[in-house]
Amino acid sequence: MKNKNPIEISSKQLDRVLAFFPRIETKASFLFAVNTSILGVTALNLQPGDIEIWYMITLAAGTVTLSLASLVFLYRCSYPHLDGGERSLVYFREIAKMREADFIDSFMQIDEEALTRDYLGQVWRNSEILAAKFDALKTAFILTAIALVPWTTYLVAAGTIHAQLPSLH
C-alpha cells in the first residue's frame, strides 16, 4: 500500500461501510411498521370475553410479548452505542464538540498518516456499530417472524369465536 494513496483508500473503505447503514435502517423501519400493525390489529380484535378463554389470552399475550420484544431490539438497532472516536477529525460527534475554527485549523494541520489512521479508526468503529445494528435487527426479525404464529392463530380463533357471539349493535 506504500505506492497507493492511503487517504483515498481508507476514505473509500469508510464510505463502503457507511453505505450499509441505510439498508439496515430501511429494514428496521419495515419491521417497526409490521410490529405496530400486529399490535394494532390484535388490539382491534381483542374483546372482553377473550380474556376468559385461556387459549385466546395466551395467543394474544404471546403475540404482544413477542412484538414488544422485537420493538426493543428495533430500538437498539435505531439507537446503538456511539461512544468512541475520541479526538477524531472524521467522526461527526467529535467534530461537533469543537469550535468551527478549531476544527478547520486541526484538519488543515493533520498529516497524511494521522488522517489515514483516523479514517481507518472510523472504519473499524462504524463496523462495530453496524454489526451491533445488524445483530439487533436480526433478533427483531426472528421475534417478529415467531410472533406471526400466535398472531395468525389468534386472529383465526377470534374470527371463529366472535362470529358465534351475538352482535352488540
N, C-alpha and C positions, 0 to 999 in steps of 0.2 A: 504494500500500500504506500510505500515511500514515493513512488513515481506518480501516484494519483492525487487528486485534490481531496484530502481527508475531511475538510469542512463540508464540501459539496456532498460527499458520500454519506457522512453522518447526518446531514440535514435531510437528504432524501430518505434515509432509513427512518428518521423520526416522522417524516410525512407518511411513510408506509404504515407505521404503527398507528398514527393518529387517524388514518383512513378507516380503520376498523371500528372506531367509536360510533359513528353514525349507524353502522349496521346493527350493532348491539342495541342502541337506543331505539331504533325502529322496531325491533323485535320486542323490546320491553314495553313500548307503547301499545303494540298489538296485544300482548298478554295482559296488560293493565285493562284494556277495553274488554277482553274476554272475561276476565275475573269480575269486573264490575257488572258486566251483563249477567253472568252466572248468579251473582249475589242479588241483583235486581229482580231477575225472573224468579228466583227462589222465594224472595220476599213477597212478590206479587201472587204467587201460587200458594203460599202458606196460609192456612185457615186455622182458626182456633181449635177446631176438632182434631186437627192433625197432631197436636201435642199429646193427645190421649192415645194415639196409636203408636206403639213402640217403634215399629219399623219406619214409620213416616218421620218421626222426630229424629231417629238415628240417621236416616238418609239425609235429612235436611241439615242436621248438625255436622255430619261428616263433610257435606258439600261446603258449608260455611267455613268450617275449620280449615279445610284444605285450601280453599280460595283465599282466606285471610293469610294463611301461612305463605302462599305464593306471593301475595301483595307485600309481605315483609321482605321477601327476597328481591322483589322488584324494587323496593325502596333501597335496599343495599346496593342493587345494581345501579340505580339512578344517582345515589349519593355515596360513592366509595370514599374511603380514607385517602385524603390527598396530601398528607404531610410529606415532606421531603424536598429535595432540590434547593437546599439552603444556599444562599448567595448566588443562585443561578441567574444568568442573564438571558436565559431562554424560557424558563418556567414562568408562566403568567402571574402566579401568586407572589412569587419573589419579586418580579418586576413591579407589580402593583404596590409593594411596600416601599419602593424607592420614590424619591422625587424625580420628576421628568429629567431635569438637567443632570442629576447624578447618574441616572440610567444611561443617558446618552454619552456622558463622559466615560463611564465604565465600559460601555460597549465599544466605543471608539478606541480605547486603550488595550482591549483584550488581545492577546497574541493568538496565533493560529492554533497552537496546541491546546491552550486553555479553552478556546471556543469549541474545538473538536471534542474535548473531554466533556464540556458542558452539554453539547448535543448528545453525545453517547450516554451521559448520565440521564438525560431526559428520555432517550430511547428505552433504557433499562427501567426507569421509574414508571413510564407510561405503559410499558409492557406488563409490569406488576399490577397496575391499576386495571388494565384491560383484562388480565387473567382473572382478577377478583370479580370484575363485572360479568365476565363470561360464566364463571362458576355460579354466581348468584342467579343469572338468567337461566342457566341450565336447570338449577334446582327449582326455580319458579315454573319453568316449563313442565317439568316432571310432576310437580304438585298439581298444576292445572290439568294436566292430562289425567292424572288419577282422580281428580275431583269430578271429571266428566262422568265417571261410572256411577257414583251415588246420585249425582245430579240428574242424569238421564233416568235412572231408576225411580228417583223421587218424582220427577215430572210424569212418568207413565203411571205410577201409583196414584199420584194426586189427581190426574185426569180421570182415572177409573173411579176412585172414591168420590171425588167431587161431583161427578156426573150422576152418582146414585143419591146424592143428598138433595133435599127439597131446596128450591131456589129461594133466596131471601127477598126477591123482588115481587 
